[in-house]
Amino acid sequence: MDQDIVMRARVKLLSANRRVVRGVEGLWIYRTLTKVDPEAYGSKLAFVLVEATSSPRVRNMPEQRMALLDEAVAVATALSPANPYRDRVLELALAVRRAELEGRSVS
């Protein structure tokens, strides 16, 4: 991984001065940093991925929403069972994914 990109992601994260950076910027930051330290950033990535499914950008794009949810489930599943946030974000990702599947099968 390019250390300049990692450093940029860390600087953006620190300069955001928020507990969780959301939106496209958050996706980029957490995707970058999860590659370096999955246990520290994976739960936030999974959370931001789930949150991104409600974005107007993907409102009419069920395949993209499902891809985001699949990524969230994969990231949360990869976390160590000892990670204190693993169960919470995995449960959230699975619940939203299940709702998405049920909603899609109805239409």
DSSP file (Angstrom, degrees, kcal/mol; ACC not computed):
  #  RESIDUE AA STRUCTURE BP1 BP2  ACC     N-H-->O    O-->H-N    N-H-->O    O-->H-N    TCO  KAPPA ALPHA  PHI   PSI    X-CA   Y-CA   Z-CA
    1    1 A M              0   0    0      0, 0.0     2,-0.4     0, 0.0    31,-0.0   0.000 360.0 360.0 360.0 137.0    0.0    0.0    0.0
    2    2 A D     >  -     0   0    0      1,-0.2     4,-1.9     2,-0.0     3,-0.4  -0.512 360.0-149.4 -67.6 119.4    1.3    3.4   -0.9
    3    3 A Q  H  > S+     0   0    0     -2,-0.4     4,-2.5     1,-0.2    -1,-0.2   0.780  94.7  59.6 -65.5 -27.7    2.3    5.2    2.3
    4    4 A D  H  > S+     0   0    0      2,-0.2     4,-2.4     1,-0.2    -1,-0.2   0.908 106.3  47.4 -65.8 -40.8    1.4    8.6    0.9
    5    5 A I  H  > S+     0   0    0     -3,-0.4     4,-2.4     2,-0.2    -2,-0.2   0.916 112.3  49.5 -66.0 -42.6   -2.2    7.5    0.4
    6    6 A V  H  X S+     0   0    0     -4,-1.9     4,-2.4     1,-0.2    -2,-0.2   0.921 111.2  49.4 -61.7 -44.0   -2.3    6.1    3.9
    7    7 A M  H  X S+     0   0    0     -4,-2.5     4,-2.5     1,-0.2    -2,-0.2   0.908 110.0  51.0 -63.0 -41.6   -0.9    9.3    5.3
    8    8 A R  H  X S+     0   0    0     -4,-2.4     4,-2.6     1,-0.2    -1,-0.2   0.906 109.9  50.2 -61.2 -41.5   -3.5   11.3    3.4
    9    9 A A  H  X S+     0   0    0     -4,-2.4     4,-2.3     2,-0.2    -1,-0.2   0.910 111.3  48.4 -64.0 -41.6   -6.3    9.2    4.7
   10   10 A R  H  X S+     0   0    0     -4,-2.4     4,-2.6     2,-0.2    -2,-0.2   0.900 111.5  49.5 -65.7 -40.1   -5.0    9.6    8.3
   11   11 A V  H  X S+     0   0    0     -4,-2.5     4,-2.7     2,-0.2    -2,-0.2   0.925 111.6  48.7 -64.7 -43.9   -4.7   13.3    7.9
   12   12 A K  H  X S+     0   0    0     -4,-2.6     4,-1.3     2,-0.2    -2,-0.2   0.906 112.0  50.0 -61.6 -41.3   -8.3   13.6    6.5
   13   13 A L  H  X S+     0   0    0     -4,-2.3     4,-0.7     1,-0.2     5,-0.5   0.937 113.9  43.8 -63.0 -47.5   -9.6   11.4    9.3
   14   14 A L  H >< S+     0   0    0     -4,-2.6     3,-0.6     1,-0.2    -2,-0.2   0.876 113.7  50.5 -66.4 -37.5   -7.9   13.6   12.0
   15   15 A S  H 3< S+     0   0    0     -4,-2.7    -1,-0.2     1,-0.2    -2,-0.2   0.698  96.2  70.7 -76.2 -17.5   -8.9   16.8   10.3
   16   16 A A  H 3< S-     0   0    0     -4,-1.3    -1,-0.2    -3,-0.3    -2,-0.2   0.824  82.9-157.8 -67.7 -30.1  -12.5   15.7   10.1
   17   17 A N    <<  +     0   0    0     -4,-0.7     2,-0.3    -3,-0.6    -3,-0.1   0.861  50.0 117.0  54.2  39.5  -12.8   16.1   13.9
   18   18 A R  S    S-     0   0    0     -5,-0.5    -1,-0.2     1,-0.1     3,-0.2  -0.937  73.9-124.4-131.7 155.7  -15.8   13.7   13.9
   19   19 A R  S    S+     0   0    0     -2,-0.3     2,-0.4     1,-0.3    -1,-0.1   0.912 102.1  16.4 -66.3 -42.6  -16.2   10.3   15.5
   20   20 A V  S    S-     0   0    0     -4,-0.1     2,-0.5    -3,-0.1    -1,-0.3  -0.995  74.8-141.6-133.7 127.0  -17.2    8.7   12.2
   21   21 A V        -     0   0    0     -2,-0.4     2,-0.2    -3,-0.2     9,-0.1  -0.775  29.3-163.2 -87.3 126.1  -16.6   10.3    8.8
   22   22 A R     >  +     0   0    0     -2,-0.5     4,-1.1     4,-0.1     3,-0.4  -0.478  38.3  27.7-106.0 174.8  -19.5    9.6    6.5
   23   23 A G  H  > S-     0   0    0      1,-0.2     4,-2.4     2,-0.2     5,-0.2  -0.210 112.7 -30.8  76.2-163.4  -20.3    9.7    2.8
   24   24 A V  H  > S+     0   0    0      1,-0.2     4,-2.3     2,-0.2    -1,-0.2   0.876 138.5  53.3 -59.8 -40.6  -17.9    9.2    0.0
   25   25 A E  H  > S+     0   0    0     -3,-0.4     4,-2.7     1,-0.2    -1,-0.2   0.915 109.2  48.8 -63.1 -42.6  -15.0   10.7    2.0
   26   26 A G  H  X S+     0   0    0     -4,-1.1     4,-2.9     2,-0.2     5,-0.3   0.899 109.0  53.0 -63.3 -41.2  -15.6    8.3    4.8
   27   27 A L  H  X S+     0   0    0     -4,-2.4     4,-2.4     1,-0.2     5,-0.3   0.936 112.1  45.1 -59.1 -46.1  -15.7    5.3    2.4
   28   28 A W  H  X S+     0   0    0     -4,-2.3     4,-2.2     2,-0.2     5,-0.2   0.940 115.2  47.0 -63.8 -47.3  -12.4    6.3    0.9
   29   29 A I  H  X S+     0   0    0     -4,-2.7     4,-2.8     1,-0.2     5,-0.2   0.957 117.5  40.8 -59.7 -52.8  -10.7    6.9    4.3
   30   30 A Y  H  X S+     0   0    0     -4,-2.9     4,-2.2     1,-0.2    -1,-0.2   0.841 113.2  53.2 -71.9 -32.9  -12.0    3.7    5.9
   31   31 A R  H  X S+     0   0    0     -4,-2.4     4,-1.0    -5,-0.3    -1,-0.2   0.924 114.1  44.4 -63.9 -41.3  -11.4    1.5    2.9
   32   32 A T  H  X S+     0   0    0     -4,-2.2     4,-0.6    -5,-0.3     3,-0.5   0.951 118.0  41.7 -65.8 -50.3   -7.8    2.8    2.8
   33   33 A L  H  X S+     0   0    0     -4,-2.8     4,-2.9     1,-0.2     3,-0.4   0.778 105.7  63.3 -74.1 -26.4   -7.1    2.5    6.5
   34   34 A T  H  < S+     0   0    0     -4,-2.2    -1,-0.2     1,-0.2    -2,-0.2   0.834  98.0  57.8 -65.8 -31.0   -8.9   -0.9    6.8
   35   35 A K  H  < S+     0   0    0     -4,-1.0    -1,-0.2    -3,-0.5    -2,-0.2   0.824 114.2  38.3 -65.3 -29.6   -6.3   -2.4    4.5
   36   36 A V  H  < S+     0   0    0     -4,-0.6    -2,-0.2    -3,-0.4    -1,-0.2   0.870 138.8   8.7 -87.6 -42.9   -3.6   -1.2    6.9
   37   37 A D    >X  +     0   0    0     -4,-2.9     4,-1.9     1,-0.1     3,-0.6  -0.669  65.0 176.5-143.1  81.6   -5.3   -1.9   10.2
   38   38 A P  H 3> S+     0   0    0      0, 0.0     4,-2.4     0, 0.0     5,-0.3   0.829  79.9  54.6 -61.1 -34.8   -8.6   -3.9    9.8
   39   39 A E  H 34 S+     0   0    0      1,-0.2     4,-0.3     2,-0.2    -5,-0.1   0.844 112.3  43.2 -69.9 -31.8   -9.3   -4.3   13.5
   40   40 A A  H <4 S+     0   0    0     -3,-0.6    -1,-0.2    -7,-0.1     4,-0.2   0.840 131.4  19.5 -81.1 -34.0   -9.1   -0.5   14.1
   41   41 A Y  H  X S+     0   0    0     -4,-1.9     4,-2.2    -8,-0.2    -7,-0.2   0.563  99.3  87.1-116.6 -11.9  -11.0    0.7   11.1
   42   42 A G  H  X S+     0   0    0     -4,-2.4     4,-2.7    -5,-0.3     5,-0.2   0.875  88.6  51.7 -61.5 -41.0  -13.1   -2.3    9.8
   43   43 A S  H  > S+     0   0    0     -4,-0.3     4,-2.1    -5,-0.3    -1,-0.2   0.893 111.6  47.5 -66.2 -37.3  -16.1   -1.7   12.0
   44   44 A K  H  > S+     0   0    0      2,-0.2     4,-2.6     1,-0.2    -1,-0.2   0.888 111.0  51.9 -69.3 -37.7  -16.3    2.0   10.9
   45   45 A L  H  X S+     0   0    0     -4,-2.2     4,-2.6     2,-0.2    -2,-0.2   0.948 110.0  48.5 -61.5 -47.4  -16.0    0.9    7.3
   46   46 A A  H  X S+     0   0    0     -4,-2.7     4,-2.2     1,-0.2    -2,-0.2   0.915 112.6  48.9 -59.2 -43.2  -18.8   -1.6    7.7
   47   47 A F  H  X S+     0   0    0     -4,-2.1     4,-2.5     1,-0.2    -1,-0.2   0.927 112.6  46.6 -61.7 -46.5  -21.0    1.0    9.3
   48   48 A V  H  X S+     0   0    0     -4,-2.6     4,-2.1     1,-0.2    -1,-0.2   0.852 110.1  54.5 -68.1 -34.2  -20.3    3.6    6.6
   49   49 A L  H  X S+     0   0    0     -4,-2.6     4,-0.7    -5,-0.2    -1,-0.2   0.932 110.3  45.8 -63.0 -45.5  -21.0    1.1    3.9
   50   50 A V  H >< S+     0   0    0     -4,-2.2     3,-1.1     1,-0.2     4,-0.3   0.933 112.9  50.4 -62.7 -44.9  -24.4    0.3    5.4
   51   51 A E  H >< S+     0   0    0     -4,-2.5     3,-1.6     1,-0.3    -1,-0.2   0.854 101.9  62.7 -61.1 -35.4  -25.1    3.9    5.8
   52   52 A A  H >< S+     0   0    0     -4,-2.1     3,-1.6     1,-0.3     6,-0.3   0.722  87.1  72.9 -64.8 -21.4  -24.1    4.6    2.1
   53   53 A T  T << S+     0   0    0     -3,-1.1    -1,-0.3    -4,-0.7    -2,-0.2   0.710  94.3  53.2 -68.6 -17.9  -27.0    2.3    0.9
   54   54 A S  T <  S+     0   0    0     -3,-1.6    -1,-0.3    -4,-0.3    -2,-0.2   0.370  84.0 119.3 -95.8   5.5  -29.5    5.0    1.9
   55   55 A S  S X  S-     0   0    0     -3,-1.6     3,-1.4     1,-0.1     4,-0.4  -0.403  73.4-125.8 -69.1 143.7  -27.7    7.7   -0.1
   56   56 A P  G >  S+     0   0    0      0, 0.0     3,-0.7     0, 0.0     4,-0.4   0.775 106.7  71.5 -58.7 -24.9  -29.6    9.3   -3.0
   57   57 A R  G 3  S+     0   0    0      1,-0.2     3,-0.1     2,-0.1    -4,-0.1   0.810 111.9  25.5 -62.2 -29.6  -26.7    8.3   -5.2
   58   58 A V  G X  S+     0   0    0     -3,-1.4     3,-2.0    -6,-0.3     7,-0.3   0.241  86.3 113.8-118.6  12.5  -27.7    4.7   -5.1
   59   59 A R  T <  S+     0   0    0     -3,-0.7    -2,-0.1    -4,-0.4    -1,-0.1   0.883  89.5  32.6 -52.4 -44.2  -31.4    5.0   -4.3
   60   60 A N  T 3  S+     0   0    0     -4,-0.4    -1,-0.3     1,-0.1    -2,-0.1  -0.021 102.9  85.3-104.3  29.2  -32.4    3.5   -7.7
   61   61 A M    <>  +     0   0    0     -3,-2.0     4,-2.2     1,-0.1     3,-0.4  -0.679  46.5 172.2-130.7  77.9  -29.5    1.2   -8.0
   62   62 A P  H  > S+     0   0    0      0, 0.0     4,-2.4     0, 0.0     5,-0.2   0.830  79.0  55.8 -60.4 -32.9  -30.3   -2.1   -6.2
   63   63 A E  H  > S+     0   0    0      2,-0.2     4,-2.1     1,-0.2     5,-0.1   0.902 109.3  46.3 -66.9 -38.9  -27.2   -3.9   -7.5
   64   64 A Q  H  > S+     0   0    0     -3,-0.4     4,-2.3     2,-0.2    -1,-0.2   0.892 111.6  51.3 -70.3 -39.3  -24.9   -1.2   -6.1
   65   65 A R  H  X S+     0   0    0     -4,-2.2     4,-2.3    -7,-0.3    -2,-0.2   0.928 111.5  48.1 -61.0 -43.7  -26.8   -1.2   -2.7
   66   66 A M  H  X S+     0   0    0     -4,-2.4     4,-2.8     1,-0.2    -2,-0.2   0.883 109.2  53.2 -65.7 -37.4  -26.4   -4.9   -2.5
   67   67 A A  H  X S+     0   0    0     -4,-2.1     4,-2.2     2,-0.2    -1,-0.2   0.907 109.5  48.9 -63.1 -41.3  -22.7   -4.7   -3.4
   68   68 A L  H  X S+     0   0    0     -4,-2.3     4,-2.3     2,-0.2    -2,-0.2   0.913 113.4  46.9 -63.0 -42.6  -22.2   -2.2   -0.6
   69   69 A L  H  X S+     0   0    0     -4,-2.3     4,-2.5     2,-0.2    -2,-0.2   0.889 110.3  51.9 -68.3 -38.9  -24.0   -4.5    1.8
   70   70 A D  H  X S+     0   0    0     -4,-2.8     4,-2.4     2,-0.2    -1,-0.2   0.911 111.0  48.5 -61.9 -41.4  -22.1   -7.5    0.7
   71   71 A E  H  X S+     0   0    0     -4,-2.2     4,-2.7     2,-0.2    -2,-0.2   0.908 110.3  51.6 -64.0 -41.7  -18.9   -5.6    1.3
   72   72 A A  H  X S+     0   0    0     -4,-2.3     4,-2.6     2,-0.2     5,-0.2   0.914 111.0  47.3 -61.6 -43.4  -20.1   -4.5    4.7
   73   73 A V  H  X S+     0   0    0     -4,-2.5     4,-2.6     2,-0.2    -1,-0.2   0.918 112.9  49.2 -64.2 -43.3  -20.9   -8.1    5.7
   74   74 A A  H  X S+     0   0    0     -4,-2.4     4,-1.8     2,-0.2    -2,-0.2   0.916 112.9  46.7 -63.1 -43.4  -17.5   -9.3    4.4
   75   75 A V  H  X S+     0   0    0     -4,-2.7     4,-0.7     2,-0.2    -2,-0.2   0.931 115.0  45.9 -65.0 -45.7  -15.6   -6.6    6.3
   76   76 A A  H >< S+     0   0    0     -4,-2.6     3,-0.8     1,-0.2    -2,-0.2   0.891 111.8  51.8 -65.8 -39.2  -17.6   -7.2    9.6
   77   77 A T  H 3< S+     0   0    0     -4,-2.6    -1,-0.2     1,-0.2    -2,-0.2   0.852 104.5  57.6 -65.1 -34.1  -17.2  -11.0    9.3
   78   78 A A  H 3< S+     0   0    0     -4,-1.8    -1,-0.2    -5,-0.2    -2,-0.2   0.660  85.9 101.7 -73.1 -15.6  -13.4  -10.6    8.8
   79   79 A L  S << S-     0   0    0     -3,-0.8   -40,-0.1    -4,-0.7    -3,-0.0  -0.354  87.2 -96.7 -67.6 150.7  -13.1   -8.8   12.1
   80   80 A S    >   -     0   0    0      1,-0.1     3,-2.1     2,-0.1     6,-0.2  -0.389  25.4-124.2 -63.5 141.1  -11.8  -10.7   15.1
   81   81 A P  T 3  S+     0   0    0      0, 0.0     6,-0.2     0, 0.0    -1,-0.1   0.745 113.3  62.2 -58.5 -21.0  -14.5  -12.2   17.4
   82   82 A A  T 3  S+     0   0    0      4,-0.1    -2,-0.1     3,-0.0    -3,-0.0   0.622  75.8 109.6 -79.0 -12.9  -12.7  -10.3   20.2
   83   83 A N    X>  -     0   0    0     -3,-2.1     3,-1.0     1,-0.2     4,-0.5  -0.495  68.9-142.0 -65.6 124.7  -13.4   -6.9   18.4
   84   84 A P  T 34 S+     0   0    0      0, 0.0     4,-0.3     0, 0.0    -1,-0.2   0.678  97.8  43.5 -66.1 -16.6  -16.0   -5.2   20.6
   85   85 A Y  T 3> S+     0   0    0      2,-0.1     4,-2.4     1,-0.1     5,-0.3   0.537  87.9  91.8-102.9  -8.7  -17.9   -3.7   17.6
   86   86 A R  H <> S+     0   0    0     -3,-1.0     4,-2.6    -6,-0.2     5,-0.3   0.927  87.6  44.3 -54.6 -54.9  -17.9   -6.8   15.4
   87   87 A D  H  X S+     0   0    0     -4,-0.5     4,-2.5     1,-0.2    -1,-0.2   0.889 113.7  51.2 -61.3 -40.3  -21.2   -8.3   16.5
   88   88 A R  H  > S+     0   0    0     -4,-0.3     4,-2.1     2,-0.2    -1,-0.2   0.940 115.2  39.3 -64.4 -48.6  -23.0   -4.9   16.3
   89   89 A V  H  X S+     0   0    0     -4,-2.4     4,-2.7     2,-0.2    -2,-0.2   0.857 115.8  52.3 -74.2 -32.2  -21.9   -4.0   12.8
   90   90 A L  H  X S+     0   0    0     -4,-2.6     4,-2.6    -5,-0.3     5,-0.2   0.931 110.7  48.0 -65.8 -44.1  -22.3   -7.5   11.5
   91   91 A E  H  X S+     0   0    0     -4,-2.5     4,-2.3    -5,-0.3    -2,-0.2   0.914 113.5  48.0 -61.3 -43.6  -25.8   -7.7   12.9
   92   92 A L  H  X S+     0   0    0     -4,-2.1     4,-2.5    -5,-0.2     5,-0.3   0.941 112.8  47.4 -61.8 -48.7  -26.6   -4.3   11.3
   93   93 A A  H  X S+     0   0    0     -4,-2.7     4,-2.2     1,-0.2    -2,-0.2   0.904 114.1  47.0 -62.0 -42.5  -25.2   -5.2    7.9
   94   94 A L  H  X S+     0   0    0     -4,-2.6     4,-2.6     2,-0.2    -1,-0.2   0.894 112.1  50.3 -67.5 -39.2  -27.0   -8.5    7.9
   95   95 A A  H  X S+     0   0    0     -4,-2.3     4,-2.3    -5,-0.2    -2,-0.2   0.927 113.7  43.9 -65.3 -44.7  -30.3   -6.9    8.9
   96   96 A V  H  X S+     0   0    0     -4,-2.5     4,-2.3     2,-0.2    -1,-0.2   0.888 114.3  50.8 -68.3 -37.5  -30.2   -4.2    6.3
   97   97 A R  H  X S+     0   0    0     -4,-2.2     4,-2.4    -5,-0.3    -2,-0.2   0.921 110.4  49.1 -63.9 -43.5  -29.1   -6.8    3.7
   98   98 A R  H  X S+     0   0    0     -4,-2.6     4,-2.4     1,-0.2    -2,-0.2   0.917 111.6  49.2 -62.2 -43.6  -32.0   -9.1    4.6
   99   99 A A  H  X S+     0   0    0     -4,-2.3     4,-2.6     1,-0.2    -1,-0.2   0.887 110.1  51.8 -62.3 -39.3  -34.4   -6.1    4.3
  100  100 A E  H  X S+     0   0    0     -4,-2.3     4,-2.2     2,-0.2    -2,-0.2   0.921 110.8  47.5 -63.6 -43.9  -32.9   -5.2    0.9
  101  101 A L  H  X S+     0   0    0     -4,-2.4     4,-2.1     2,-0.2    -2,-0.2   0.905 113.7  47.3 -64.6 -41.7  -33.4   -8.8   -0.3
  102  102 A E  H  X S+     0   0    0     -4,-2.4     4,-1.3     2,-0.2    -2,-0.2   0.898 112.7  49.4 -66.6 -40.7  -37.0   -8.9    1.0
  103  103 A G  H  X S+     0   0    0     -4,-2.6     4,-1.2     1,-0.2    -2,-0.2   0.874 112.3  47.7 -64.9 -37.9  -37.8   -5.5   -0.5
  104  104 A R  H  < S+     0   0    0     -4,-2.2    -2,-0.2     1,-0.2    -1,-0.2   0.875 108.9  52.8 -73.0 -36.7  -36.4   -6.5   -3.9
  105  105 A S  H  < S+     0   0    0     -4,-2.1    -1,-0.2     1,-0.2    -2,-0.2   0.778 106.0  55.7 -71.3 -25.0  -38.2   -9.8   -4.0
  106  106 A V  H  <        0   0    0     -4,-1.3    -1,-0.2     1,-0.2    -2,-0.2   0.860 360.0 360.0 -72.4 -36.5  -41.6   -8.1   -3.3
  107  107 A S     <        0   0    0     -4,-1.2    -1,-0.2    -5,-0.1    -2,-0.2   0.487 360.0 360.0 -80.3 360.0  -41.2   -5.7   -6.3
